[in-house]
Amino acid sequence: MEKRYWGRREVCELTGVSRRALQGFNEMGLLKPSKIEDNGYWYYDAEAIAKLKDILVFQDLGYTRAEILEILENPQDRGAHFREALERLKEGRLLFDEKIRLLESSLLDSEDDSE
């Protein structure tokens, strides 16, 4: 079976990233095109698109370029990194919930003061 490739425009449409972002990921060493044709067109295979999705997840979670590179270079640890990311989100949620409680308390106090 022949390997399937998607052009840069298709990858942008599939993943919601801009052409400039793909270029940036390439320049940073995070994601190289799977192949570049003689005409200069960039193409990505399914493995590269999956890698791009991982990059976007970790980037959205606030991981640095260096941290993302480390994750990508050690795919055997991928599950551990996802578990760590999940813990980061849970910790963030707890902090966020605490901030909500403080704000609600302050709001109640201010309403009591105005009566």
C-alpha positions as CSV (number, residue, x, y, z in Angstrom):
1,M,0.0,0.0,0.0
2,E,1.3,3.4,-1.0
3,K,2.1,5.9,1.8
4,R,-0.4,8.9,1.8
5,Y,0.8,12.4,2.0
6,W,-1.0,15.7,2.7
7,G,0.1,19.1,1.4
8,R,0.7,22.0,3.6
9,R,-2.7,23.6,2.9
10,E,-4.5,20.3,3.7
11,V,-2.6,19.9,7.0
12,C,-3.4,23.5,7.9
13,E,-7.1,22.8,7.2
14,L,-7.1,19.5,9.1
15,T,-5.3,20.8,12.2
16,G,-6.3,24.5,12.3
17,V,-2.6,25.7,12.3
18,S,-1.4,28.4,10.0
19,R,1.1,28.0,7.2
20,R,3.4,30.3,9.2
21,A,3.1,28.1,12.3
22,L,4.1,25.0,10.3
23,Q,7.1,27.0,9.0
24,G,7.9,28.0,12.6
25,F,7.7,24.4,13.8
26,N,10.1,23.4,11.0
27,E,12.5,26.2,11.9
28,M,12.4,25.3,15.6
29,G,13.1,21.7,14.8
30,L,9.8,20.5,16.1
31,L,8.3,19.2,12.9
32,K,9.9,18.7,9.5
33,P,7.9,18.0,6.4
34,S,7.9,14.3,5.6
35,K,9.0,15.2,2.1
36,I,9.7,18.3,0.0
37,E,9.1,18.0,-3.7
38,D,11.4,19.5,-6.4
39,N,8.9,22.3,-6.8
40,G,9.4,23.2,-3.1
41,Y,6.0,22.0,-1.9
42,W,5.9,20.5,1.6
43,Y,4.1,17.2,2.3
44,Y,3.3,15.4,5.6
45,D,2.5,11.8,6.3
46,A,0.1,10.5,9.0
47,E,2.9,10.1,11.5
48,A,3.9,13.8,11.0
49,I,0.3,14.9,11.4
50,A,0.0,12.9,14.7
51,K,3.2,14.5,15.9
52,L,1.8,17.9,15.0
53,K,-1.3,17.2,17.1
54,D,0.9,16.3,20.0
55,I,2.9,19.5,19.6
56,L,-0.3,21.5,19.6
57,V,-1.5,19.8,22.8
58,F,1.7,20.4,24.7
59,Q,2.0,23.9,23.4
60,D,-1.5,24.7,24.5
61,L,-0.6,23.4,28.0
62,G,2.3,25.8,28.2
63,Y,5.2,23.5,27.6
64,T,8.3,25.1,26.3
65,R,9.9,24.3,22.9
66,A,12.7,22.5,24.7
67,E,10.2,20.4,26.7
68,I,8.2,19.6,23.6
69,L,11.4,18.6,21.8
70,E,12.4,16.3,24.7
71,I,8.9,14.6,24.5
72,L,9.1,14.2,20.8
73,E,12.6,12.7,21.0
74,N,11.5,10.1,23.5
75,P,8.2,8.8,22.2
76,Q,8.4,5.8,24.5
77,D,7.7,8.2,27.4
78,R,4.7,9.8,25.6
79,G,2.1,8.3,28.0
80,A,4.1,9.6,31.0
81,H,4.1,13.0,29.5
82,F,0.4,12.9,28.9
83,R,-0.2,11.9,32.5
84,E,2.0,14.8,33.6
85,A,0.0,17.1,31.4
86,L,-3.2,15.8,32.9
87,E,-1.8,16.4,36.4
88,R,-0.9,20.0,35.5
89,L,-4.4,20.6,34.3
90,K,-5.9,19.2,37.5
91,E,-3.6,21.3,39.6
92,G,-4.6,24.3,37.5
93,R,-8.2,23.5,38.0
94,L,-7.8,23.4,41.8
95,L,-6.1,26.8,41.7
96,F,-8.8,28.1,39.5
97,D,-11.5,26.8,41.8
98,E,-9.8,28.4,44.8
99,K,-9.7,31.7,43.0
100,I,-13.4,31.4,42.2
101,R,-14.2,30.7,45.9
102,L,-12.1,33.8,46.9
103,L,-13.8,36.0,44.4
104,E,-17.3,34.7,45.4
105,S,-16.4,35.4,49.1
106,S,-15.2,38.9,48.3
107,L,-18.4,39.5,46.3
108,L,-20.5,38.4,49.2
109,D,-18.5,40.6,51.6
110,S,-18.9,43.6,49.3
111,E,-22.6,43.1,49.1
112,D,-22.9,42.8,52.8
113,D,-21.0,46.1,53.2
114,S,-23.3,47.9,50.8
115,E,-26.4,47.0,52.8
